[in-house]
Amino acid sequence: MDLTKNWEMLMEPELRIMLRDYGYRMVLRKAIPGRKCSCMIPAADSPDPTCSKCLGTGSLYTDHLILGRKYTPRPNIGKEIPSPIGGVSAHSPMFFIEAIVRPNTNDIMIELVLNPTTDEPLRTYQESFQIRVAYKITHVDEMRDVRGEKMYFQIRADERIWGRD
């Protein structure tokens, strides 16, 4: 049986439609290996916890504007979810993003402030994106179709109170 001709096995068109119709612009802030942010204090080897570029992590990043969708699973009422100090423990959101740039656990997912009429990201006076919520990526799954081609990435992340890892 040729699985590529079985319409139930090909999710790519449905995923593209879902992202096109229900997705929105967000930023994947990719860490550049071995590079440090300019906010690093050399004598203390410590970053500025209020830095808007690295969000207090000390790493140098590049921003990638991508299309994605956030899904927040609802926890069972009465169940506690363990969380590291500085994390929000209500429930970990899951992101589905287009397979353009490969995320990893050194990266940050950023939900942006969007213009309510155009859905385009708003920028600050310094031309950087206005951040609504930032998340530390904790897990990445590469999702492939039956032909083995990357379709999208499924990401788990924790909302962070930046500067208090």
Stockholm file with secondary structure:
# STOCKHOLM 1.0

chainA/1-165         MDLTKNWEMLMEPELRIMLRDYGYRMVLRKAIPGRKCSCMIPAADSPDPTCSKCLGTGSLYTDHLILGRKYTPRPNIGKEIPSPIGGVSAHSPMFFIEAIVRPNTNDIMIELVLNPTTDEPLRTYQESFQIRVAYKITHVDEMRDVRGEKMYFQIRADERIWGRD
#=GR chainA/1-165 SS CCGGGCTTTCCHHHHHHHHHHHCEEEEEEEEEEEEECTTCBTTTTBCCTTCTTTTTSCEEEEEEEEEEEEECCCCCTTCCCCCCTTBCCSCCCEEEEETTSCCCTTCEEEEECBCTTTCCBCBCTTSCBCEEEEEEEEEEEEEECTTSCEEEEEEEEEEBCTTCC
#=GC SS_cons         CCGGGCTTTCCHHHHHHHHHHHCEEEEEEEEEEEEECTTCBTTTTBCCTTCTTTTTSCEEEEEEEEEEEEECCCCCTTCCCCCCTTBCCSCCCEEEEETTSCCCTTCEEEEECBCTTTCCBCBCTTSCBCEEEEEEEEEEEEEECTTSCEEEEEEEEEEBCTTCC
//
